Each structure stands twice: as structure tokens, then as C-alpha cells.
Amino acid sequence: MNRQVEAFVAYLQHSFKARSEYTIHSPFVYNFYHNILQNEEPFHQYRFLHKVRRELNTRAQYIKRKDMGSRAKEFICDQRFVRVKDIAKRSSVSAKKGELLFRIAQAYQPAHVLELGTSLGISAMYFSQAVPESKIITIEACLDSVNVARSNFDHYGMKNITLIPGTFEEKLAFALNQIHPVDMVFFDGNHKKEPTLRYFEQCLQHIHPGSVFIFDDIHWSSDMGKAWDAIRRHPLVKVTIDLYYLGIVFFKEELSKENFRFRF
Ligand SMILES: C[S@@+](CC[C@H](N)C(=O)[O-])C[C@H]1O[C@@H](n2cnc3c(N)ncnc32)[C@H](O)[C@@H]1O
């Protein structure tokens, strides 16, 4: 089966098995469902973030793209020189996903956020706006993307974001030591099973019971689906929430181990 067919089958299975609010018995998960997932409040920060996204979505500037992850093949015209607007549209979180990241961060108020995969910096800006007092560290190997993201952070005065250029393999340990213990991690680069599980294990060394991990595109391929299965079965993991496009992991000891599937 090719990747798109696998993803479509996983989507049908997800929709079929997704729960409604009436089957949620955990108050913690009920709170997540009602106050975070279903929250339709139009936060004023969304307007600003839309403006930033619009600017990147129309920028015709070419940059030299060194995509380290599994999606390099998606850039069909030129593997090396890519327009900023094409990266913004294809690799960055959507507005819907970004707004959910915003609400998750705003609800749990992490002091330290770590992001694996900055790209142009769009998702980092959602975190920055949600928790302006937090310290956000984001890692990116593609140096031209680093330059675009950095100039955005400077231009928009996002002083709580520290961008570390380099690969996760080189820089993750250093980043984790800077923000130990880590409150929130967004895994959004190198969407393959082995590296995803490796980064997960590395981050696990720095958690506390209130830490939250968010994985992007957990059903992007069967390989990522297997990584997600291994993550949710991990003995330290308690509640997992599968939104198909994102997987969210909680470690609170008082929670019973359970996986919830919701439509998003
Ligand atoms: C999907 S994009 C991130 C999008 C970004 N989080 C956003 O929504 O605005 C993934 C990024 O991870 C980077 N990446 C993938 N594997 C990496 C690795 N091993 N080390 C460092 N960066 C990596 C890619 O270069 C790419 O820019």
C-alpha cells in the first residue's frame, strides 16, 4: 500500500472509532475535550498569527531547502531551491492545528517548551503567543529556514523563542539540558518510526508527571502509526489522545492508562 492509501485507511478507522463526549469518564480528558479541543473562543492572538502566516504564504523568495525529514520528496519542482510560500503552505502547521497548539499551551501554561522542527517558525509563534512568559527552544537543521524563522522572531518581537540551528541528533541533548525538566514537547520533524522513538526516549529522561508531549502526523504513514502505537504502550505513558493529525501524551500518575480517539 502506498503512503496516501495507508493514511486514508487510518483516517477511516479513526473516524469510525472516534468517541463522543458521552463516553468520556475521565474528568481530566473531559476537560481537555470541552475546554481545549472544542473551545471556539476567537482569541485575539489568532488574528495576528493569521497575518504572519499570510505574509509567509505569499512570499516568493527562494531559499535553499535542506529538508532533513521524510517529507523532502514532497517538493517536486526543485529539491534544493524552494519558495518560502511553498514551504509555508506545505510544511507548516495549519491554522486549525496551530490554534489547537495555542489552546493546549495556554491551558497547561508550560514554563519550558521544546520544539523539534522549526521550519519557518510558524508553530513556534503559536506557542510564543500562548505563553509569552515561557521559554521556547526550537531546533532546525535547514539553515536558510533558520534565517527566515529568526528574522520573523526578531521582526515580531518574539523574545521568548531561542532557535538552535543543527540536527536533532546533534542538538537535542543540549536543548533538553537547557530546559530541564521539560513541560511540553512538540515533535514535528523527521516523521519516521526509528528517529521518532529515539527522540521520544531522549525527551523521556527530562519529564515530570505534568509534562505533555505532542506528536505531529501520527498516521502520516504506517511507519508513524507504529511509532504512535509504541509511544502509547510505553509504561511511563498514561493518557493518550489521538486526533489523527496530532497525538497528545500525558504522564500524570493518577490517570489510568487509556487511549482516546476524537475527531478534530
Ligand atoms: C514539518 S517541518 C516543521 C514545521 C514547523 N513546526 C511549523 O509548523 O511551522 C519539519 C522541519 O524539521 C526539520 N528536520 C527534520 N529532521 C530534522 C533533524 N533530524 N534535525 C533537525 N531538523 C530536522 C526539517 O528541516 C523541517 O524544516
PDBQT file of the ligand as one rigid body, heavy atoms in Angstrom, charges set to zero:
ROOT
HETATM    1  C1  LIG A 301       7.161  19.864   9.252  1.00  0.00    +0.000 C 
HETATM    2  S1  LIG A 301       8.520  20.929   9.352  1.00  0.00    +0.000 S 
HETATM    3  C2  LIG A 301       8.240  21.836  10.845  1.00  0.00    +0.000 C 
HETATM    4  C3  LIG A 301       7.122  22.825  10.731  1.00  0.00    +0.000 C 
HETATM    5  C4  LIG A 301       7.016  23.772  11.903  1.00  0.00    +0.000 C 
HETATM    6  N1  LIG A 301       6.919  23.056  13.164  1.00  0.00    +0.000 N 
HETATM    7  C5  LIG A 301       5.776  24.645  11.740  1.00  0.00    +0.000 C 
HETATM    8  O1  LIG A 301       4.676  24.098  11.843  1.00  0.00    +0.000 OA
HETATM    9  O2  LIG A 301       5.889  25.831  11.488  1.00  0.00    +0.000 OA
HETATM   10  C6  LIG A 301       9.788  19.833   9.867  1.00  0.00    +0.000 C 
HETATM   11  C7  LIG A 301      11.149  20.501   9.962  1.00  0.00    +0.000 C 
HETATM   12  O3  LIG A 301      12.006  19.630  10.667  1.00  0.00    +0.000 OA
HETATM   13  C8  LIG A 301      13.296  19.729  10.124  1.00  0.00    +0.000 C 
HETATM   14  N2  LIG A 301      14.002  18.474  10.441  1.00  0.00    +0.000 N 
HETATM   15  C9  LIG A 301      13.643  17.212  10.066  1.00  0.00    +0.000 A 
HETATM   16  N3  LIG A 301      14.525  16.322  10.534  1.00  0.00    +0.000 NA
HETATM   17  C10 LIG A 301      15.444  17.023  11.252  1.00  0.00    +0.000 A 
HETATM   18  C11 LIG A 301      16.593  16.649  12.012  1.00  0.00    +0.000 A 
HETATM   19  N4  LIG A 301      16.960  15.376  12.121  1.00  0.00    +0.000 N 
HETATM   20  N5  LIG A 301      17.282  17.619  12.624  1.00  0.00    +0.000 NA
HETATM   21  C12 LIG A 301      16.892  18.923  12.532  1.00  0.00    +0.000 A 
HETATM   22  N6  LIG A 301      15.827  19.346  11.815  1.00  0.00    +0.000 NA
HETATM   23  C13 LIG A 301      15.105  18.397  11.186  1.00  0.00    +0.000 A 
HETATM   24  C14 LIG A 301      13.065  19.912   8.644  1.00  0.00    +0.000 C 
HETATM   25  O4  LIG A 301      14.194  20.540   8.047  1.00  0.00    +0.000 OA
HETATM   26  C15 LIG A 301      11.800  20.752   8.610  1.00  0.00    +0.000 C 
HETATM   27  O5  LIG A 301      12.095  22.113   8.477  1.00  0.00    +0.000 OA
ENDROOT
TORSDOF 0
